[in-house]
Amino acid sequence: MMSILQYINLHKSNDARRDMAIRALDQGAGELEKSVTGAPVSIVLKFFFMPVVWIAYICSLAPLMSYLFFCRVMGRQSPKVEWLPLEVLERLLAFWGRFPMVAALKIREAEFFVTERIVHPSLEIGVHTGDHSFALHRNRHITYGLEYLPDLALQLPKGDKEKVFDFFVSADASNQPFRDSSLATVLSVHSVDDMQRPASDIVKEVARTLCPGGRFCFSLFSEGWRRANGILEAVCRFLPDSWGKKLRDLWSFGFYNLMSEREWRELAAQHHLLAESITPFVCGWTFWLFALPFRFEGVLWNLCDLRKIWLLPAWLRRRLAIGVAQAMRNEDTRQSPVNKAKRAMNYYIVLSKPGECSVLRQEADPVPAEARYVILRCVQCGCTPLVPLPGAGAGYRCPGCEAMFTLHNGVMLAHARAGTGSVARPLAGPILEEVKI
């Protein structure tokens, strides 16, 4: 019988997602729309592990709810969110409200993104199925939406999400299909800390694609996440070392590139970017009280495939999400800059490329459809621009290495293929490198 960690590595890790993407691409266009990300839930997880985590989750909510009532954030009246437009709040709750702690974090960080000015050409990295992007940017334009997994990317051009993105791409964030100095704004919501590639790979690639004056705005967990497990460390003291190590591995699994503010500034300077701002958020008491139930929600959702927190009625999940988000913001406001830097669990970071560019388009002036392919680049040989294939919406061809990047349901598959050659052939799959993404 496989252990929990073995199950995670086989079915839920980023390595597993990479292998699934390779298989999906190798199966051809006819199979791409079939979901390959689902993994069977083992009997042990379903009948033993999940109830234990569920009970621990409910217990972890008790001190958090006590704190909310003590601070008068939750009472007879529903807490209010004054820093977000009501329509944005409702869309976030409609998508994330099944998990109140996750929803609270999304509501708290949305303040940074909805006030960010988007200049075109623009890109969002790690859009998943586009629902969160739609919630944040319903009334704005983003030129390109990038998602690594092709089966998730194929869900992007559906319904109202097409009103947010002009062009959809399935590609590796560390090998983007855009030419040098071609993007004005790059956004990423908690995707950099979900990649097993070093953050330097992502920042280096964004620095290449950003034009002078361009900005890279992203949120992620900070190194403070490692300090959010004070209760866990206390428990580990009473356990054998081997058990303690496994428990710590379970706690930290799925979070990568957890760095300090100093490390982020050094990394930006290394790639000739300016760290305009690094804003810590989720500090103080909310930092400690929020981390444990948030982690349990992640386990129930990602590991146990639980689709919502049942036994908590919808009105309570809503109040919890808004109340925790309000408490986070109140605590962030009370903390001094020094304490926020030391005790924050998240960062909102803005990096910019020095210089000015005269060809940037304002948000109300999106990139015309016929001009979007001009900045596309071959991810195999670096040749640019790509040549449109005959037929509307067929795809693009590299004039250098003759690689073809086809479009399926409006999504461009821009993964580097295995091998090289001058013979034009459809994209087979990502390069099978011994690297982690």
C-alpha positions in Angstrom: 0.0 0.0 0.0 1.5 3.4 -1.0 2.0 6.1 1.5 0.3 9.4 1.4 3.5 11.1 0.1 3.9 8.5 -2.6 0.3 9.1 -3.7 0.9 12.8 -3.8 4.0 12.5 -5.9 2.3 10.0 -8.3 -0.9 11.9 -8.8 -0.9 15.5 -7.5 2.6 16.9 -7.8 3.8 19.3 -10.4 5.9 16.5 -11.9 2.7 14.4 -12.3 1.1 17.4 -14.0 4.1 17.7 -16.3 3.8 14.0 -17.3 0.0 14.4 -17.9 0.6 17.3 -20.1 3.2 15.4 -22.2 0.8 12.5 -22.6 -2.0 14.8 -23.6 0.1 16.5 -26.3 1.4 13.1 -27.5 -2.1 11.8 -27.9 -2.9 14.4 -30.5 -5.5 17.1 -31.0 -8.4 14.7 -30.9 -7.6 13.7 -27.3 -6.6 17.1 -25.9 -10.1 18.1 -24.7 -10.3 15.0 -22.5 -9.3 15.7 -18.9 -6.0 14.1 -17.9 -5.6 15.9 -14.6 -8.0 13.7 -12.6 -6.4 11.1 -10.3 -8.2 8.3 -8.5 -8.7 8.9 -4.8 -7.3 5.9 -2.9 -9.6 4.1 -0.4 -7.2 4.9 2.4 -7.5 8.6 1.6 -11.3 8.5 1.2 -12.3 6.5 4.3 -9.5 7.3 6.8 -7.3 10.2 5.9 -10.0 12.6 4.7 -12.2 12.3 7.8 -9.2 12.9 10.0 -8.3 16.0 8.1 -11.9 17.2 8.1 -12.1 16.9 11.9 -8.8 18.7 12.3 -10.0 21.5 9.9 -13.2 22.1 11.9 -11.1 22.2 15.1 -8.7 24.7 13.6 -11.6 27.0 12.7 -12.5 27.4 16.4 -9.7 29.8 17.4 -10.1 31.8 14.2 -13.8 32.3 14.6 -13.2 33.3 18.3 -10.7 35.9 17.1 -13.2 37.2 14.6 -16.0 37.6 17.2 -13.5 39.1 19.7 -12.5 41.7 17.1 -16.1 42.3 16.2 -15.5 41.4 12.6 -18.2 38.8 12.6 -21.5 39.5 14.4 -25.1 39.9 13.7 -24.4 41.9 10.6 -22.5 40.5 7.7 -19.0 42.0 7.4 -18.4 44.3 4.5 -15.6 44.6 2.0 -15.1 48.3 1.2 -11.9 48.0 -0.8 -13.3 46.0 -3.6 -16.1 46.7 -6.1 -19.2 44.6 -5.2 -19.3 42.8 -8.5 -15.7 41.7 -8.1 -16.4 40.4 -4.6 -19.5 38.5 -5.8 -17.6 36.9 -8.7 -14.7 35.8 -6.4 -17.2 34.3 -3.9 -19.1 32.5 -6.7 -15.9 30.7 -7.7 -13.9 30.4 -4.5 -16.7 30.5 -1.9 -16.8 26.7 -1.5 -13.6 27.1 0.5 -13.8 30.1 2.9 -10.1 30.3 3.8 -9.0 30.2 0.1 -11.7 32.7 -0.7 -10.5 35.0 2.1 -7.0 35.1 0.7 -8.3 35.8 -2.9 -10.5 38.6 -1.6 -7.6 40.2 0.4 -5.1 40.1 -2.5 -7.6 41.2 -5.1 -7.2 44.8 -3.9 -3.7 44.9 -5.4 -4.7 43.6 -8.8 -7.9 45.5 -9.4 -6.0 48.8 -8.9 -3.1 47.8 -11.1 -2.9 49.6 -14.4 -2.8 47.2 -17.4 -0.9 48.4 -20.5 -0.9 46.3 -23.6 0.4 44.0 -24.9 -0.3 42.2 -21.6 0.0 38.7 -20.3 -1.2 36.7 -17.3 0.8 33.6 -16.3 -0.9 30.6 -14.8 -4.6 31.4 -15.6 -5.7 27.8 -15.0 -9.3 27.7 -16.5 -9.6 31.5 -16.5 -12.4 31.7 -13.8 -10.3 33.7 -11.3 -9.1 36.1 -14.1 -12.7 36.6 -15.1 -13.6 37.5 -11.5 -10.8 40.1 -11.3 -10.7 41.5 -14.8 -14.2 41.2 -16.1 -14.3 44.8 -17.3 -10.7 44.9 -18.5 -8.6 43.4 -21.3 -5.6 41.1 -21.1 -3.9 40.3 -24.4 -2.6 36.8 -23.7 -3.6 34.2 -21.2 -0.9 31.5 -20.5 -1.5 28.1 -18.9 0.9 25.2 -18.9 -1.5 22.2 -18.9 -3.1 22.0 -22.4 -6.4 20.4 -21.2 -6.9 23.3 -18.7 -6.0 25.8 -21.4 -8.6 24.4 -23.7 -11.2 25.4 -21.2 -10.2 29.0 -21.5 -12.1 30.2 -24.6 -15.5 29.5 -23.2 -18.3 32.0 -22.3 -17.5 35.3 -20.7 -13.8 34.5 -20.2 -13.3 35.4 -23.9 -14.1 38.9 -23.0 -11.1 39.1 -20.7 -8.4 37.4 -22.9 -7.8 38.2 -26.5 -5.5 35.2 -27.2 -4.9 31.9 -25.3 -1.6 30.0 -25.1 -0.5 26.7 -23.6 3.2 27.1 -22.9 6.0 26.9 -20.3 6.3 30.1 -18.3 10.1 29.7 -18.5 10.1 29.4 -22.3 7.4 31.8 -23.4 6.4 32.2 -27.1 6.9 35.9 -27.2 9.8 37.8 -28.7 12.2 40.0 -26.7 10.9 43.3 -25.3 7.3 42.7 -26.5 5.1 42.8 -23.4 4.2 45.8 -21.4 2.4 44.2 -18.4 2.8 40.7 -17.0 0.5 39.5 -14.2 0.6 36.3 -12.1 -1.7 35.4 -9.2 0.0 32.8 -6.9 1.6 30.9 -9.8 5.3 31.5 -9.2 5.0 29.7 -5.9 3.3 26.8 -7.6 6.2 26.1 -9.9 9.0 23.7 -9.1 11.3 25.6 -11.4 13.5 28.1 -9.6 12.0 31.6 -9.5 15.2 32.8 -11.3 14.0 30.9 -14.5 10.7 32.7 -14.5 12.1 36.2 -13.6 14.8 35.8 -16.3 12.2 34.9 -19.0 9.9 37.8 -17.9 12.8 40.2 -18.0 13.5 39.0 -21.6 9.9 39.5 -22.8 9.2 42.8 -20.9 9.7 46.0 -22.9 11.5 49.0 -21.4 9.0 50.5 -18.9 7.1 47.2 -18.6 6.0 45.8 -15.2 5.7 42.3 -13.7 3.1 42.2 -11.0 2.6 39.0 -9.0 1.5 37.6 -5.7 2.9 34.6 -3.9 3.7 33.1 -0.5 6.7 34.5 1.3 9.3 32.7 3.4 7.0 33.4 6.3 4.9 30.4 5.3 7.7 28.2 6.8 7.1 30.0 10.1 3.3 29.5 10.0 3.5 26.0 11.4 4.2 26.8 15.0 1.5 24.3 16.2 3.0 21.7 13.8 6.5 22.2 15.3 5.1 21.7 18.8 3.5 18.5 17.7 6.7 17.2 16.0 8.6 17.5 19.3 6.6 14.6 20.7 6.9 12.4 17.5 9.8 10.3 16.3 12.1 12.1 13.9 11.0 10.1 10.9 7.3 10.9 11.6 8.1 14.6 12.2 9.9 14.8 8.9 7.0 13.3 7.0 4.6 15.7 8.7 6.7 18.7 7.8 6.9 17.4 4.2 3.1 17.2 4.1 2.8 20.8 5.5 5.2 22.4 3.0 4.3 20.3 -0.1 3.2 22.3 -3.1 4.8 25.6 -2.1 8.0 26.6 -3.9 10.1 29.7 -4.3 9.5 30.9 -0.7 11.9 33.8 -0.5 12.5 36.8 1.7 12.2 40.4 0.5 16.0 40.7 0.3 16.2 37.7 -1.9 13.6 39.0 -4.2 15.3 42.3 -4.6 18.6 40.6 -5.3 17.0 38.3 -7.9 15.4 41.3 -9.6 18.7 43.2 -9.7 20.5 40.1 -11.1 18.2 40.2 -14.1 18.3 44.0 -14.5 14.9 44.7 -13.1 13.9 47.3 -10.6 11.9 46.1 -7.5 9.3 49.0 -7.4 7.5 47.6 -4.5 7.2 44.5 -2.3 4.1 44.7 -0.2 3.7 42.2 2.6 0.2 41.1 3.6 -1.5 38.6 5.9 0.4 39.6 9.1 0.0 39.4 12.8 -2.6 37.2 14.5 -4.3 36.4 11.2 -1.0 35.0 10.0 -1.0 32.4 12.7 -4.8 31.7 12.9 -5.4 31.5 9.2 -2.5 29.2 8.1 -3.7 26.0 9.6 -7.3 25.9 8.3 -6.1 27.2 5.0 -3.7 24.3 4.7 -6.4 21.8 5.6 -8.6 23.2 2.9 -5.8 22.8 0.4 -5.4 19.1 1.4 -9.2 18.5 1.2 -9.4 20.1 -2.2 -6.3 19.0 -3.9 -5.5 15.7 -2.3 -9.0 14.3 -1.4 -10.8 15.9 -4.3 -13.4 17.4 -2.0 -15.4 19.9 -4.1 -16.7 22.1 -1.3 -16.6 22.3 2.5 -19.8 20.4 3.3 -21.5 20.7 6.7 -20.7 24.5 6.6 -23.8 26.2 5.2 -23.3 28.7 2.3 -24.1 31.7 4.5 -21.5 30.7 7.0 -18.8 30.1 4.4 -19.6 33.5 2.9 -19.3 35.3 6.3 -16.1 33.4 7.1 -14.5 34.4 3.8 -15.4 38.1 4.1 -14.7 38.2 7.8 -11.3 36.7 7.6 -10.4 39.0 4.6 -11.5 42.0 6.6 -9.5 40.8 9.7 -6.4 40.4 7.5 -6.7 43.9 6.1 -7.3 45.4 9.6 -4.3 43.5 11.0 -2.1 44.5 8.1 -3.0 48.2 8.7 -2.1 48.0 12.3 1.3 46.3 11.9 4.4 48.5 11.6 6.4 48.2 8.4 9.2 46.3 10.3 6.7 43.8 11.7 5.0 43.3 8.4 8.3 42.5 6.7 9.1 40.0 9.4 5.7 38.4 10.0 3.9 38.5 6.6 2.8 35.3 4.9 2.4 36.8 1.4 4.0 39.3 -0.9 2.6 41.4 -3.7 5.6 42.3 -5.8 6.0 44.7 -8.7 9.2 44.5 -10.8 9.8 46.9 -13.7 12.2 47.1 -16.5 14.1 50.4 -16.7 13.6 52.6 -19.7 10.6 54.0 -21.6 8.7 52.6 -24.6 6.6 54.8 -26.9 4.5 52.0 -28.4 2.6 50.9 -25.3 -1.1 50.7 -25.7 -3.5 51.9 -22.9 -6.1 49.6 -21.4 -8.8 51.0 -23.6 -6.7 50.3 -26.8 -6.2 46.5 -27.0 -3.9 44.9 -29.5 -5.7 44.4 -32.9 -6.3 40.7 -33.8 -4.2 40.9 -36.9 -1.2 42.2 -34.9 -1.1 39.6 -32.1 1.0 37.0 -33.9 3.7 39.6 -34.7 5.3 39.3 -31.3 5.1 35.5 -31.2 8.3 33.6 -31.1 9.3 30.0 -31.7 10.0 28.3 -28.4 12.3 25.8 -30.1 14.7 27.9 -32.0 13.8 31.4 -30.9 12.9 32.6 -34.4 10.5 35.5 -34.8 8.0 36.3 -36.1 6.0 33.2 -36.8 4.1 32.8 -40.1 0.3 32.1 -40.0 -0.6 28.8 -41.4 -3.2 28.7 -44.3 -6.7 28.8 -43.1 -8.4 30.9 -40.5 -7.3 29.9 -37.0 -5.0 27.0 -38.2 -1.9 28.1 -36.2 1.6 29.3 -36.9 4.8 28.0 -38.5 8.4 28.9 -37.6 10.3 29.9 -40.8 13.6 28.8 -39.1 13.1 25.3 -37.9 9.8 24.7 -39.6 8.0 23.7 -36.4 4.3 24.1 -36.5 2.3 25.5 -33.5 -1.4 24.6 -34.1 -4.5 26.2 -32.7 -7.2 24.0 -31.1 -10.4 25.8 -30.2 -8.6 29.1 -30.3 -5.7 27.9 -28.0 -2.1 28.0 -29.3 -0.1 25.0 -28.2 3.4 26.5 -27.8 5.4 23.8 -26.1 8.9 23.0 -27.3 8.9 19.6 -29.1 11.5 16.8 -28.6 14.3 16.9 -31.1 15.1 19.2 -33.9 14.9 19.1 -37.7 13.9 21.0 -40.8 10.9 18.8 -41.6 7.6 20.5 -40.7 5.5 18.3 -38.5 2.8 18.9 -35.8 4.0 19.5 -32.3 4.6 16.3 -30.5 5.2 17.3 -26.9 7.5 19.1 -24.5 11.2 18.4 -24.5 11.8 15.6 -22.1 14.4 17.3 -19.9 15.5 16.2 -16.5 14.1 19.4 -15.0 11.2 20.1 -12.8 8.6 22.7 -13.8 
